[in-house]
């Protein structure tokens, strides 16, 4: 089963950047997200997203914060829907 990374880097000056990639397992996906955020801050603080009441989010969404607590991005690693077969 393939795992899809959907990652958004927040940038108020130039606009947010969306990154997608495909991995063979969830651990590789999570590590790729961590490395991406480490390019912004040496030790990103990764926390599960707690959506506001009435809002929905992709299951497993994680928010990354910098050392000052500011949100620097978010990501999710989920199974590829194209791998799901009915039958």
N, CA, C and O atoms as a CHARMM CRD file, in Angstrom:
* protein
*
  348
    1    1 UNK  N      0.84300  -1.17200   0.00000 PROA 1      0.00000
    2    1 UNK  CA     0.00000   0.00000   0.00000 PROA 1      0.00000
    3    1 UNK  C      0.89300   1.24100   0.00000 PROA 1      0.00000
    4    1 UNK  O      1.84000   1.32600   0.78100 PROA 1      0.00000
    5    2 UNK  N      0.59900   2.17600  -0.85100 PROA 2      0.00000
    6    2 UNK  CA     1.32200   3.43900  -0.92600 PROA 2      0.00000
    7    2 UNK  C      0.72400   4.44100   0.06300 PROA 2      0.00000
    8    2 UNK  O     -0.48400   4.47000   0.29500 PROA 2      0.00000
    9    3 UNK  N      1.61000   5.26000   0.63700 PROA 3      0.00000
   10    3 UNK  CA     1.20300   6.30800   1.57300 PROA 3      0.00000
   11    3 UNK  C      1.46300   7.65100   0.90000 PROA 3      0.00000
   12    3 UNK  O      2.54000   7.87600   0.34700 PROA 3      0.00000
   13    4 UNK  N      0.49000   8.52900   0.94700 PROA 4      0.00000
   14    4 UNK  CA     0.59500   9.84100   0.32600 PROA 4      0.00000
   15    4 UNK  C      0.84000  10.89400   1.39800 PROA 4      0.00000
   16    4 UNK  O      0.11400  10.96900   2.38900 PROA 4      0.00000
   17    5 UNK  N      1.87100  11.70500   1.18900 PROA 5      0.00000
   18    5 UNK  CA     2.16900  12.85200   2.03700 PROA 5      0.00000
   19    5 UNK  C      1.54100  14.08700   1.40700 PROA 5      0.00000
   20    5 UNK  O      1.75700  14.37700   0.23100 PROA 5      0.00000
   21    6 UNK  N      0.77100  14.80100   2.19700 PROA 6      0.00000
   22    6 UNK  CA     0.26900  16.11700   1.81200 PROA 6      0.00000
   23    6 UNK  C      0.80400  17.07200   2.86300 PROA 6      0.00000
   24    6 UNK  O      0.44900  16.96600   4.03700 PROA 6      0.00000
   25    7 UNK  N      1.65200  18.00100   2.45500 PROA 7      0.00000
   26    7 UNK  CA     2.31500  18.90100   3.38500 PROA 7      0.00000
   27    7 UNK  C      2.14200  20.33200   2.89600 PROA 7      0.00000
   28    7 UNK  O      2.26800  20.61700   1.70500 PROA 7      0.00000
   29    8 UNK  N      1.85000  21.23200   3.84200 PROA 8      0.00000
   30    8 UNK  CA     1.72500  22.64800   3.52700 PROA 8      0.00000
   31    8 UNK  C      2.69200  23.42100   4.41400 PROA 8      0.00000
   32    8 UNK  O      2.63400  23.33400   5.64000 PROA 8      0.00000
   33    9 UNK  N      3.59100  24.18400   3.77400 PROA 9      0.00000
   34    9 UNK  CA     4.47100  25.09100   4.50700 PROA 9      0.00000
   35    9 UNK  C      3.82100  26.46400   4.50200 PROA 9      0.00000
   36    9 UNK  O      3.51700  27.00600   3.43900 PROA 9      0.00000
   37   10 UNK  N      3.60700  27.02900   5.68500 PROA 10     0.00000
   38   10 UNK  CA     2.98200  28.34500   5.77900 PROA 10     0.00000
   39   10 UNK  C      4.03400  29.42400   5.54400 PROA 10     0.00000
   40   10 UNK  O      5.11000  29.38700   6.14000 PROA 10     0.00000
   41   11 UNK  N      3.72300  30.38600   4.67400 PROA 11     0.00000
   42   11 UNK  CA     4.60400  31.51700   4.42400 PROA 11     0.00000
   43   11 UNK  C      3.72300  32.71800   4.11700 PROA 11     0.00000
   44   11 UNK  O      3.12700  32.80100   3.04300 PROA 11     0.00000
   45   12 UNK  N      3.64200  33.64700   5.06400 PROA 12     0.00000
   46   12 UNK  CA     2.76500  34.79800   4.89500 PROA 12     0.00000
   47   12 UNK  C      3.27500  35.76600   3.83500 PROA 12     0.00000
   48   12 UNK  O      2.48900  36.53100   3.27600 PROA 12     0.00000
   49   13 UNK  N      4.56400  35.75000   3.55100 PROA 13     0.00000
   50   13 UNK  CA     5.12800  36.68800   2.58400 PROA 13     0.00000
   51   13 UNK  C      4.93000  36.22900   1.14800 PROA 13     0.00000
   52   13 UNK  O      4.50500  37.01500   0.30200 PROA 13     0.00000
   53   14 UNK  N      5.23400  34.96600   0.86300 PROA 14     0.00000
   54   14 UNK  CA     5.16500  34.50700  -0.52200 PROA 14     0.00000
   55   14 UNK  C      4.00200  33.55300  -0.79200 PROA 14     0.00000
   56   14 UNK  O      3.80700  33.11800  -1.92700 PROA 14     0.00000
   57   15 UNK  N      3.24300  33.23200   0.22700 PROA 15     0.00000
   58   15 UNK  CA     2.13100  32.30000   0.06900 PROA 15     0.00000
   59   15 UNK  C      2.53300  30.89600   0.47800 PROA 15     0.00000
   60   15 UNK  O      3.71000  30.54000   0.41700 PROA 15     0.00000
   61   16 UNK  N      1.58500  30.11800   0.88300 PROA 16     0.00000
   62   16 UNK  CA     1.85700  28.76100   1.34500 PROA 16     0.00000
   63   16 UNK  C      2.30200  27.88100   0.18800 PROA 16     0.00000
   64   16 UNK  O      1.89300  28.07600  -0.95600 PROA 16     0.00000
   65   17 UNK  N      3.14900  26.90700   0.51100 PROA 17     0.00000
   66   17 UNK  CA     3.65900  25.96400  -0.48100 PROA 17     0.00000
   67   17 UNK  C      3.10800  24.57800  -0.15900 PROA 17     0.00000
   68   17 UNK  O      3.21600  24.11000   0.97400 PROA 17     0.00000
   69   18 UNK  N      2.51900  23.92700  -1.15500 PROA 18     0.00000
   70   18 UNK  CA     1.97600  22.58400  -0.98300 PROA 18     0.00000
   71   18 UNK  C      2.94200  21.58300  -1.59000 PROA 18     0.00000
   72   18 UNK  O      3.40100  21.74900  -2.71900 PROA 18     0.00000
   73   19 UNK  N      3.24300  20.54400  -0.82800 PROA 19     0.00000
   74   19 UNK  CA     4.15000  19.48400  -1.27300 PROA 19     0.00000
   75   19 UNK  C      3.40500  18.16400  -1.15800 PROA 19     0.00000
   76   19 UNK  O      2.76500  17.89800  -0.14000 PROA 19     0.00000
   77   20 UNK  N      3.48200  17.34100  -2.18600 PROA 20     0.00000
   78   20 UNK  CA     2.92800  15.99300  -2.12000 PROA 20     0.00000
   79   20 UNK  C      4.01200  15.00800  -2.53700 PROA 20     0.00000
   80   20 UNK  O      4.87500  15.32100  -3.35800 PROA 20     0.00000
   81   21 UNK  N      3.95400  13.83000  -1.96700 PROA 21     0.00000
   82   21 UNK  CA     4.90400  12.77100  -2.30400 PROA 21     0.00000
   83   21 UNK  C      4.27600  11.43400  -1.95100 PROA 21     0.00000
   84   21 UNK  O      3.29500  11.37300  -1.20900 PROA 21     0.00000
   85   22 UNK  N      4.84800  10.36500  -2.48900 PROA 22     0.00000
   86   22 UNK  CA     4.33800   9.01400  -2.24800 PROA 22     0.00000
   87   22 UNK  C      5.44300   8.17700  -1.60600 PROA 22     0.00000
   88   22 UNK  O      6.60900   8.27000  -1.99000 PROA 22     0.00000
   89   23 UNK  N      5.06000   7.35800  -0.62100 PROA 23     0.00000
   90   23 UNK  CA     6.01100   6.52500   0.11200 PROA 23     0.00000
   91   23 UNK  C      5.47100   5.10300   0.23800 PROA 23     0.00000
   92   23 UNK  O      4.27900   4.85100   0.05900 PROA 23     0.00000
   93   24 UNK  N      6.38000   4.18400   0.55200 PROA 24     0.00000
   94   24 UNK  CA     5.99100   2.79100   0.73300 PROA 24     0.00000
   95   24 UNK  C      5.44200   2.49800   2.11800 PROA 24     0.00000
   96   24 UNK  O      4.74600   1.50000   2.30800 PROA 24     0.00000
   97   25 UNK  N      5.74800   3.36200   3.10100 PROA 25     0.00000
   98   25 UNK  CA     5.22000   3.14400   4.45100 PROA 25     0.00000
   99   25 UNK  C      5.04700   4.47500   5.18100 PROA 25     0.00000
  100   25 UNK  O      5.61900   5.49200   4.78900 PROA 25     0.00000
  101   26 UNK  N      4.25900   4.44900   6.23500 PROA 26     0.00000
  102   26 UNK  CA     3.91500   5.65800   6.98500 PROA 26     0.00000
  103   26 UNK  C      5.12900   6.25800   7.68200 PROA 26     0.00000
  104   26 UNK  O      5.24300   7.48000   7.77700 PROA 26     0.00000
  105   27 UNK  N      6.03100   5.42300   8.16600 PROA 27     0.00000
  106   27 UNK  CA     7.21700   5.95200   8.86200 PROA 27     0.00000
  107   27 UNK  C      8.07400   6.79300   7.92300 PROA 27     0.00000
  108   27 UNK  O      8.53000   7.87000   8.30600 PROA 27     0.00000
  109   28 UNK  N      8.29800   6.32600   6.71800 PROA 28     0.00000
  110   28 UNK  CA     9.07600   7.09400   5.74100 PROA 28     0.00000
  111   28 UNK  C      8.38400   8.41800   5.42500 PROA 28     0.00000
  112   28 UNK  O      9.04700   9.43800   5.23700 PROA 28     0.00000
  113   29 UNK  N      7.06500   8.40400   5.36900 PROA 29     0.00000
  114   29 UNK  CA     6.29600   9.61200   5.10600 PROA 29     0.00000
  115   29 UNK  C      6.47400  10.61300   6.25500 PROA 29     0.00000
  116   29 UNK  O      6.74900  11.78900   6.02000 PROA 29     0.00000
  117   30 UNK  N      6.31600  10.14200   7.49100 PROA 30     0.00000
  118   30 UNK  CA     6.48000  11.01300   8.65600 PROA 30     0.00000
  119   30 UNK  C      7.89100  11.59600   8.72700 PROA 30     0.00000
  120   30 UNK  O      8.06400  12.77100   9.04800 PROA 30     0.00000
  121   31 UNK  N      8.89300  10.77600   8.43000 PROA 31     0.00000
  122   31 UNK  CA    10.28100  11.25200   8.46900 PROA 31     0.00000
  123   31 UNK  C     10.54000  12.31200   7.39500 PROA 31     0.00000
  124   31 UNK  O     11.28200  13.26500   7.63300 PROA 31     0.00000
  125   32 UNK  N      9.94000  12.15200   6.23000 PROA 32     0.00000
  126   32 UNK  CA    10.09000  13.14700   5.17000 PROA 32     0.00000
  127   32 UNK  C      9.46000  14.47600   5.59400 PROA 32     0.00000
  128   32 UNK  O     10.01600  15.54300   5.33000 PROA 32     0.00000
  129   33 UNK  N      8.31500  14.40900   6.24200 PROA 33     0.00000
  130   33 UNK  CA     7.67300  15.63400   6.73500 PROA 33     0.00000
  131   33 UNK  C      8.55700  16.30300   7.78500 PROA 33     0.00000
  132   33 UNK  O      8.75400  17.51800   7.75000 PROA 33     0.00000
  133   34 UNK  N      9.08500  15.52000   8.71000 PROA 34     0.00000
  134   34 UNK  CA     9.96200  16.07000   9.74400 PROA 34     0.00000
  135   34 UNK  C     11.16700  16.76100   9.11200 PROA 34     0.00000
  136   34 UNK  O     11.50400  17.88300   9.49100 PROA 34     0.00000
  137   35 UNK  N     11.81600  16.10700   8.16100 PROA 35     0.00000
  138   35 UNK  CA    12.98400  16.69900   7.49700 PROA 35     0.00000
  139   35 UNK  C     12.61900  18.01300   6.79600 PROA 35     0.00000
  140   35 UNK  O     13.40500  18.96000   6.80100 PROA 35     0.00000
  141   36 UNK  N     11.44700  18.06700   6.20600 PROA 36     0.00000
  142   36 UNK  CA    11.00300  19.28500   5.53600 PROA 36     0.00000
  143   36 UNK  C     10.87200  20.42300   6.53800 PROA 36     0.00000
  144   36 UNK  O     11.33300  21.53500   6.28200 PROA 36     0.00000
  145   37 UNK  N     10.24500  20.14800   7.67900 PROA 37     0.00000
  146   37 UNK  CA    10.07500  21.19300   8.68800 PROA 37     0.00000
  147   37 UNK  C     11.40000  21.55400   9.36200 PROA 37     0.00000
  148   37 UNK  O     11.57500  22.68500   9.81500 PROA 37     0.00000
  149   38 UNK  N     12.32700  20.60700   9.43000 PROA 38     0.00000
  150   38 UNK  CA    13.65000  20.91700   9.98100 PROA 38     0.00000
  151   38 UNK  C     14.40700  21.88100   9.07200 PROA 38     0.00000
  152   38 UNK  O     15.36000  22.52400   9.51100 PROA 38     0.00000
  153   39 UNK  N     14.00000  21.98400   7.83300 PROA 39     0.00000
  154   39 UNK  CA    14.57200  22.98800   6.93900 PROA 39     0.00000
  155   39 UNK  C     14.12800  24.39800   7.29200 PROA 39     0.00000
  156   39 UNK  O     14.73300  25.37400   6.84800 PROA 39     0.00000
  157   40 UNK  N     13.07200  24.50600   8.09000 PROA 40     0.00000
  158   40 UNK  CA    12.54800  25.80000   8.52500 PROA 40     0.00000
  159   40 UNK  C     13.02400  26.12100   9.93800 PROA 40     0.00000
  160   40 UNK  O     13.40900  27.25500  10.22400 PROA 40     0.00000
  161   41 UNK  N     12.99800  25.13000  10.81400 PROA 41     0.00000
  162   41 UNK  CA    13.42000  25.29000  12.20000 PROA 41     0.00000
  163   41 UNK  C     14.10600  24.00800  12.65000 PROA 41     0.00000
  164   41 UNK  O     13.66100  22.91300  12.30200 PROA 41     0.00000
  165   42 UNK  N     15.17300  24.13000  13.41200 PROA 42     0.00000
  166   42 UNK  CA    15.98700  22.96900  13.77900 PROA 42     0.00000
  167   42 UNK  C     15.20900  21.88400  14.50700 PROA 42     0.00000
  168   42 UNK  O     15.41000  20.69800  14.24700 PROA 42     0.00000
  169   43 UNK  N     14.32900  22.27200  15.40900 PROA 43     0.00000
  170   43 UNK  CA    13.57300  21.30000  16.19900 PROA 43     0.00000
  171   43 UNK  C     12.08000  21.61700  16.15800 PROA 43     0.00000
  172   43 UNK  O     11.54600  22.20600  17.09800 PROA 43     0.00000
  173   44 UNK  N     11.40600  21.23400  15.08100 PROA 44     0.00000
  174   44 UNK  CA     9.97200  21.50800  14.99800 PROA 44     0.00000
  175   44 UNK  C      9.19300  20.73400  16.06400 PROA 44     0.00000
  176   44 UNK  O      9.51600  19.59100  16.38800 PROA 44     0.00000
  177   45 UNK  N      8.17900  21.37500  16.58900 PROA 45     0.00000
  178   45 UNK  CA     7.28200  20.75900  17.57200 PROA 45     0.00000
  179   45 UNK  C      6.05700  20.28500  16.80000 PROA 45     0.00000
  180   45 UNK  O      5.27400  21.09600  16.30500 PROA 45     0.00000
  181   46 UNK  N      5.89700  18.96800  16.70100 PROA 46     0.00000
  182   46 UNK  CA     4.81000  18.38300  15.92200 PROA 46     0.00000
  183   46 UNK  C      3.67200  17.98800  16.86200 PROA 46     0.00000
  184   46 UNK  O      3.87600  17.24900  17.82400 PROA 46     0.00000
  185   47 UNK  N      2.46300  18.49600  16.56700 PROA 47     0.00000
  186   47 UNK  CA     1.29100  18.21200  17.39800 PROA 47     0.00000
  187   47 UNK  C      0.09900  17.81800  16.51800 PROA 47     0.00000
  188   47 UNK  O     -0.10800  18.40000  15.45300 PROA 47     0.00000
  189   48 UNK  N     -0.67500  16.83700  16.96200 PROA 48     0.00000
  190   48 UNK  CA    -1.87600  16.48600  16.20000 PROA 48     0.00000
  191   48 UNK  C     -2.81000  17.70300  16.10000 PROA 48     0.00000
  192   48 UNK  O     -2.95300  18.46300  17.05800 PROA 48     0.00000
  193   49 UNK  N     -3.43100  17.87300  14.95200 PROA 49     0.00000
  194   49 UNK  CA    -4.37800  18.96000  14.74800 PROA 49     0.00000
  195   49 UNK  C     -5.63800  18.68000  15.54200 PROA 49     0.00000
  196   49 UNK  O     -6.19000  17.58100  15.48800 PROA 49     0.00000
  197   50 UNK  N     -6.08400  19.67500  16.27300 PROA 50     0.00000
  198   50 UNK  CA    -7.33900  19.61100  17.00600 PROA 50     0.00000
  199   50 UNK  C     -8.27700  20.61700  16.34100 PROA 50     0.00000
  200   50 UNK  O     -8.27800  21.79300  16.70400 PROA 50     0.00000
  201   51 UNK  N     -9.08600  20.16100  15.35800 PROA 51     0.00000
  202   51 UNK  CA    -9.90400  21.10700  14.59900 PROA 51     0.00000
  203   51 UNK  C    -10.91300  21.83100  15.49400 PROA 51     0.00000
  204   51 UNK  O    -11.37800  21.29900  16.50100 PROA 51     0.00000
  205   52 UNK  N    -11.23000  23.04400  15.09500 PROA 52     0.00000
  206   52 UNK  CA   -12.24500  23.81700  15.80700 PROA 52     0.00000
  207   52 UNK  C    -13.57800  23.08100  15.72800 PROA 52     0.00000
  208   52 UNK  O    -13.82200  22.31000  14.79900 PROA 52     0.00000
  209   53 UNK  N    -14.42500  23.32600  16.70600 PROA 53     0.00000
  210   53 UNK  CA   -15.72800  22.66100  16.74200 PROA 53     0.00000
  211   53 UNK  C    -16.48500  22.93300  15.44800 PROA 53     0.00000
  212   53 UNK  O    -16.58700  24.07600  15.00100 PROA 53     0.00000
  213   54 UNK  N    -17.01000  21.87400  14.85700 PROA 54     0.00000
  214   54 UNK  CA   -17.76200  21.98000  13.62000 PROA 54     0.00000
  215   54 UNK  C    -16.90100  21.91500  12.36300 PROA 54     0.00000
  216   54 UNK  O    -17.42700  21.79200  11.25700 PROA 54     0.00000
  217   55 UNK  N    -15.58600  21.99600  12.52500 PROA 55     0.00000
  218   55 UNK  CA   -14.67600  21.92800  11.37500 PROA 55     0.00000
  219   55 UNK  C    -14.22400  20.48800  11.17900 PROA 55     0.00000
  220   55 UNK  O    -14.25800  19.68500  12.11100 PROA 55     0.00000
  221   56 UNK  N    -13.80800  20.17400   9.98100 PROA 56     0.00000
  222   56 UNK  CA   -13.27600  18.84700   9.71600 PROA 56     0.00000
  223   56 UNK  C    -11.86400  18.98000   9.16100 PROA 56     0.00000
  224   56 UNK  O    -11.50000  20.01800   8.60800 PROA 56     0.00000
  225   57 UNK  N    -11.08000  17.93000   9.31000 PROA 57     0.00000
  226   57 UNK  CA    -9.70700  17.90200   8.80800 PROA 57     0.00000
  227   57 UNK  C     -9.40600  16.49600   8.33700 PROA 57     0.00000
  228   57 UNK  O    -10.08800  15.54400   8.71400 PROA 57     0.00000
  229   58 UNK  N     -8.39000  16.37300   7.51700 PROA 58     0.00000
  230   58 UNK  CA    -7.94500  15.05300   7.08400 PROA 58     0.00000
  231   58 UNK  C     -7.46700  14.29300   8.31300 PROA 58     0.00000
  232   58 UNK  O     -6.71500  14.82900   9.12800 PROA 58     0.00000
  233   59 UNK  N     -7.89800  13.05800   8.44500 PROA 59     0.00000
  234   59 UNK  CA    -7.50000  12.23800   9.57900 PROA 59     0.00000
  235   59 UNK  C     -5.98200  12.15900   9.67700 PROA 59     0.00000
  236   59 UNK  O     -5.30000  11.98100   8.66700 PROA 59     0.00000
  237   60 UNK  N     -5.45600  12.29200  10.88100 PROA 60     0.00000
  238   60 UNK  CA    -4.02600  12.18900  11.10200 PROA 60     0.00000
  239   60 UNK  C     -3.24400  13.45800  10.80500 PROA 60     0.00000
  240   60 UNK  O     -2.01500  13.42000  10.74600 PROA 60     0.00000
  241   61 UNK  N     -3.93100  14.58400  10.61600 PROA 61     0.00000
  242   61 UNK  CA    -3.23700  15.83200  10.31100 PROA 61     0.00000
  243   61 UNK  C     -2.42800  16.30200  11.51300 PROA 61     0.00000
  244   61 UNK  O     -2.90300  16.28100  12.64900 PROA 61     0.00000
  245   62 UNK  N     -1.20200  16.72500  11.24200 PROA 62     0.00000
  246   62 UNK  CA    -0.26500  17.18400  12.26700 PROA 62     0.00000
  247   62 UNK  C      0.12600  18.62100  11.95200 PROA 62     0.00000
  248   62 UNK  O      0.34800  18.96800  10.79200 PROA 62     0.00000
  249   63 UNK  N      0.21200  19.46000  12.98500 PROA 63     0.00000
  250   63 UNK  CA     0.65600  20.84800  12.84200 PROA 63     0.00000
  251   63 UNK  C      2.08400  20.95300  13.35600 PROA 63     0.00000
  252   63 UNK  O      2.40600  20.40700  14.41200 PROA 63     0.00000
  253   64 UNK  N      2.94200  21.64900  12.62000 PROA 64     0.00000
  254   64 UNK  CA     4.33000  21.86400  13.03500 PROA 64     0.00000
  255   64 UNK  C      4.48600  23.29600  13.52400 PROA 64     0.00000
  256   64 UNK  O      4.00200  24.23800  12.89500 PROA 64     0.00000
  257   65 UNK  N      5.17300  23.44700  14.66100 PROA 65     0.00000
  258   65 UNK  CA     5.44000  24.75800  15.25100 PROA 65     0.00000
  259   65 UNK  C      6.93700  24.98500  15.33400 PROA 65     0.00000
  260   65 UNK  O      7.70900  24.03300  15.45000 PROA 65     0.00000
  261   66 UNK  N      7.35300  26.25700  15.27300 PROA 66     0.00000
  262   66 UNK  CA     8.76600  26.57100  15.46100 PROA 66     0.00000
  263   66 UNK  C      9.05700  26.73300  16.94800 PROA 66     0.00000
  264   66 UNK  O      8.17900  26.51300  17.78300 PROA 66     0.00000
  265   67 UNK  N     10.28700  27.11700  17.28000 PROA 67     0.00000
  266   67 UNK  CA    10.68600  27.21600  18.69100 PROA 67     0.00000
  267   67 UNK  C      9.94600  28.32300  19.43500 PROA 67     0.00000
  268   67 UNK  O      9.91600  28.32400  20.66600 PROA 67     0.00000
  269   68 UNK  N      9.34800  29.26500  18.70500 PROA 68     0.00000
  270   68 UNK  CA     8.56500  30.33500  19.33700 PROA 68     0.00000
  271   68 UNK  C      7.09400  29.96500  19.47000 PROA 68     0.00000
  272   68 UNK  O      6.30600  30.73800  20.01500 PROA 68     0.00000
  273   69 UNK  N      6.71800  28.78400  18.97600 PROA 69     0.00000
  274   69 UNK  CA     5.33100  28.33400  19.05400 PROA 69     0.00000
  275   69 UNK  C      4.48700  28.72400  17.85300 PROA 69     0.00000
  276   69 UNK  O      3.30000  28.39900  17.80500 PROA 69     0.00000
  277   70 UNK  N      5.07700  29.41500  16.88000 PROA 70     0.00000
  278   70 UNK  CA     4.32400  29.80800  15.68900 PROA 70     0.00000
  279   70 UNK  C      4.12600  28.60000  14.77100 PROA 70     0.00000
  280   70 UNK  O      5.02500  27.77100  14.62500 PROA 70     0.00000
  281   71 UNK  N      2.95700  28.50700  14.16000 PROA 71     0.00000
  282   71 UNK  CA     2.67700  27.42400  13.22100 PROA 71     0.00000
  283   71 UNK  C      3.47400  27.64200  11.93400 PROA 71     0.00000
  284   71 UNK  O      3.40400  28.70900  11.32400 PROA 71     0.00000
  285   72 UNK  N      4.22800  26.62200  11.53100 PROA 72     0.00000
  286   72 UNK  CA     5.03000  26.73900  10.30400 PROA 72     0.00000
  287   72 UNK  C      4.49600  25.86100   9.17800 PROA 72     0.00000
  288   72 UNK  O      4.91300  25.99300   8.02800 PROA 72     0.00000
  289   73 UNK  N      3.57600  24.96900   9.51300 PROA 73     0.00000
  290   73 UNK  CA     3.01100  24.12000   8.47600 PROA 73     0.00000
  291   73 UNK  C      2.18300  22.99900   9.05000 PROA 73     0.00000
  292   73 UNK  O      1.98800  22.89300  10.26000 PROA 73     0.00000
  293   74 UNK  N      1.69700  22.15900   8.14600 PROA 74     0.00000
  294   74 UNK  CA     0.89600  21.01000   8.54800 PROA 74     0.00000
  295   74 UNK  C      1.08800  19.91000   7.52300 PROA 74     0.00000
  296   74 UNK  O      1.44900  20.16100   6.37400 PROA 74     0.00000
  297   75 UNK  N      0.83700  18.67700   7.96600 PROA 75     0.00000
  298   75 UNK  CA     0.94900  17.55900   7.02900 PROA 75     0.00000
  299   75 UNK  C      0.05100  16.41000   7.46000 PROA 75     0.00000
  300   75 UNK  O     -0.44700  16.35100   8.58400 PROA 75     0.00000
  301   76 UNK  N     -0.12900  15.50800   6.51500 PROA 76     0.00000
  302   76 UNK  CA    -0.88200  14.29000   6.76200 PROA 76     0.00000
  303   76 UNK  C     -0.28700  13.18300   5.90500 PROA 76     0.00000
  304   76 UNK  O      0.06300  13.41500   4.74800 PROA 76     0.00000
  305   77 UNK  N     -0.17000  11.98900   6.45800 PROA 77     0.00000
  306   77 UNK  CA     0.27000  10.80300   5.73000 PROA 77     0.00000
  307   77 UNK  C     -0.87900   9.79600   5.75300 PROA 77     0.00000
  308   77 UNK  O     -1.25500   9.30900   6.81900 PROA 77     0.00000
  309   78 UNK  N     -1.42500   9.49000   4.60600 PROA 78     0.00000
  310   78 UNK  CA    -2.57600   8.59600   4.53600 PROA 78     0.00000
  311   78 UNK  C     -2.44600   7.63800   3.36500 PROA 78     0.00000
  312   78 UNK  O     -1.76500   7.93900   2.38500 PROA 78     0.00000
  313   79 UNK  N     -3.10100   6.47800   3.46400 PROA 79     0.00000
  314   79 UNK  CA    -3.06500   5.50900   2.35600 PROA 79     0.00000
  315   79 UNK  C     -3.60900   6.12100   1.07000 PROA 79     0.00000
  316   79 UNK  O     -4.56800   6.89200   1.09200 PROA 79     0.00000
  317   80 UNK  N     -2.99100   5.77200  -0.03200 PROA 80     0.00000
  318   80 UNK  CA    -3.44400   6.24400  -1.33700 PROA 80     0.00000
  319   80 UNK  C     -4.79500   5.62600  -1.65700 PROA 80     0.00000
  320   80 UNK  O     -4.98800   4.41900  -1.50800 PROA 80     0.00000
  321   81 UNK  N     -5.71200   6.44600  -2.08900 PROA 81     0.00000
  322   81 UNK  CA    -7.03200   5.92200  -2.46600 PROA 81     0.00000
  323   81 UNK  C     -6.95400   5.09200  -3.73600 PROA 81     0.00000
  324   81 UNK  O     -7.79500   4.22100  -3.96100 PROA 81     0.00000
  325   82 UNK  N     -5.96100   5.35000  -4.56300 PROA 82     0.00000
  326   82 UNK  CA    -5.83100   4.58500  -5.80100 PROA 82     0.00000
  327   82 UNK  C     -5.42100   3.13000  -5.51300 PROA 82     0.00000
  328   82 UNK  O     -5.58300   2.25700  -6.36600 PROA 82     0.00000
  329   83 UNK  N     -4.88800   2.87300  -4.29900 PROA 83     0.00000
  330   83 UNK  CA    -4.52800   1.51100  -3.91000 PROA 83     0.00000
  331   83 UNK  C     -5.72400   0.70700  -3.42600 PROA 83     0.00000
  332   83 UNK  O     -5.66900  -0.52100  -3.36600 PROA 83     0.00000
  333   84 UNK  N     -6.78900   1.38900  -3.08700 PROA 84     0.00000
  334   84 UNK  CA    -7.96800   0.68800  -2.56500 PROA 84     0.00000
  335   84 UNK  C     -8.73500   0.10000  -3.71500 PROA 84     0.00000
  336   84 UNK  O     -9.08700   0.79400  -4.66800 PROA 84     0.00000
  337   85 UNK  N     -8.99200  -1.18100  -3.61800 PROA 85     0.00000
  338   85 UNK  CA    -9.70600  -1.86800  -4.69300 PROA 85     0.00000
  339   85 UNK  C    -10.98900  -2.46400  -4.13100 PROA 85     0.00000
  340   85 UNK  O    -11.01700  -3.02800  -3.03700 PROA 85     0.00000
  341   86 UNK  N    -12.04700  -2.31800  -4.91400 PROA 86     0.00000
  342   86 UNK  CA   -13.31100  -2.92200  -4.51600 PROA 86     0.00000
  343   86 UNK  C    -13.46500  -4.23500  -5.26400 PROA 86     0.00000
  344   86 UNK  O    -12.98600  -4.39100  -6.38800 PROA 86     0.00000
  345   87 UNK  N    -14.13600  -5.16400  -4.62400 PROA 87     0.00000
  346   87 UNK  CA   -14.34200  -6.38400  -5.39000 PROA 87     0.00000
  347   87 UNK  C    -14.62300  -7.48600  -4.55100 PROA 87     0.00000
  348   87 UNK  O    -14.82400  -8.59800  -5.03900 PROA 87     0.00000
